[in-house]
């Protein structure tokens, strides 16, 4: 028996409606659908009436957002329905009391990040500026929750429909901002580091010399531990490596370093890898292209995935640059200053460029939590950080979504503090597989 096609009756098949309908009906519910603008052609199919017309079907009264072009300030009034925050409320005679398509589009497309806002010191959109943070739902995959309730209501109207059951999965990602404490540095930087060891007591000259001479393992090289923990828990993983030049914000080794190239080669033999563009590459296409080419030179393979250093993501420029540089998957979609669901969606989606009014080919894989957020921005103890992580895993599991975490090798060092964070890391790996 062929799949039942759901028809969305609408005044036009706008790019915005096509995009968000694909996410809601295709990606989340797993059903066949199409938009119909001629009411005579709706036939006997289940119909979602996304119009002001009175026709048989499930009524979702539209606001005008999906038929607009360009960006304008939107009136957002958050209320509660079925214990969930909602906005873009509509007429009482609709089957759904809010425009789920417009509200979902607003959140997933990151519409608010195109509007006027006060960026942080690195030019980033602050979590505190988001509607999700202001209204207390940043920790929820709200679009997924809306769609679950929407599906239940559709089934009551059209019992013949069958929706897909989405399964929870997890991806552990590692950013190697500083893979080595001492190795891989140019002679000038190594000499400068040795002077700092002596004058500022920032490190140990003896330790540095032992590492450089091969008598001791570099203290930041904890990749055997990380890989062992990931393998033990059968976790899917991806590692991101920087190849940018040294700067105030970039402390990685030279991409020409033999030790660094050996490390990358060892990791890519077991896991997928991606580019970790430098701080300044976040706003400069030429740097992004150059650094991606360096990693390609190191690995001998095309570079398809990336995550901006410092999560220095500016929309849409940062994503336009990734597309121009040949990157097809971005892992930057999350907040550096708060854990949670930046798109209010617990799964990947394609980037919609509001300036060009089109869905692009760049696939976004959002993350929910980063070690640095919990340690530095939230100043949480490992114990309290563990509670936050478990809560986000639970919410993602409830949505049948993809839980993505970011860790740094420098968090998981063989030190007393590092051991505490290793315990949380291993707890997370076990929890996300259970």
ABEGO torsion letter per residue (X at the ends): XBBBBBBBBBABBBAAAAAAAAAAAAAAAGBBBBBBABAAAAEABBBBBBBABBBBEBBBBBBAAAABBEBBBBBBBBBBBGGBBBBGBBBAABABABBAAAAAAAAAAGAAAABBBBBBAAGBBBAAABAAAAAGAAABBAAAAAAAAAAAAAAAABAABBBBBBBBBBBBBBBBABABAABGBBAAAAAAAAAAAAAAGABBAAAAAAAAAGABBBAABAAAAAAAAAAAAGBBBBBBBBABBBBAABABBBAABAAAAAAAAAAAAABBBBBBBBAAAAABAAAAAAAAAAAAAAAGBBBABBBBBGGBBBOAAAAAAAAAAGBABBAABBBAABBEBAAGBABBBBBBBAAAGBBBABBBBBBABBAAAAAAAAGBBAAAAAAAAAAAAAAAAAAGBBBBBBBBAAAABBBAAAAAAAAAAAAAAAAAAX
